[in-house]
Amino acid sequence: MTAAVEGQLDVLKTLIAYGADLDMVDIDGESSLDFASLDGHTAVVEYIESKE
């Protein structure tokens, strides 16, 4: 989620390669996709959506 909110696409790709779960949500029910979307990181959003 931190990589997504900061727009760090390469870090996010590495984490996913090592098994990071994009379906996880925080205590408020927000996902990595939500965080990336709210902060305007379109490349991250597109990448996450391609993994769904």
Secondary structure, DSSP 8 states (H G I E B T S, - for coil): -HHHHTT-HHHHHHHHHTT--TT---TTS--HHHHHHHTT-HHHHHHHHHH-
